[in-house]
């Protein structure tokens, strides 16, 4: 598969990428997913369940897309409500990139489908997906604001969350809570 085909593959999986206005950020988000796939044991991104071995009723792609759509709606609602929240500034590109990458590290955290999903990789036994996502994002040169969104979607104690990181966290929590409500047998 050529580079153009690989980029098209990521765009097909995550059409929300087209909402990112900055082409440099968009490209680095694509590069981050491609880097994760290359370093992982997975043959394709869409094969990975949301939580391997635990919540396999949707894919990680579906969860990431749901999180991105919720994040975009939060930003659009808050920033378009001039009478309610005048002068508020939220970087939509950072929120979209953060939402699209918040669980990218799961590809490195879990073994591929041929190795019994739900098992952790050697790195996954020592680092959770948000830390592995930070590694991937930094490797492709994403800015600190986006890296912070990936890290802070799980860890709130390390640094105060930026508004954009709070939105990524809330969007993730909202989508996860909705999915668990449909599948109460899943204990997160």
Secondary structure by P-SEA (a helix, b strand, c coil): ccaaaaaaaaaaacccccccccaaaaaaaaaaaaaaaaaccccccccccccccccccccaaaaaaaaaaaaaaaaaaaaacccccccccccaaaaaaaaaccccccccccccccccccccccccccccaaaaaaaaaaaacccaaaaaaaaaccccccccccaaaaaaaaaaaaaaaaaaaacccccc
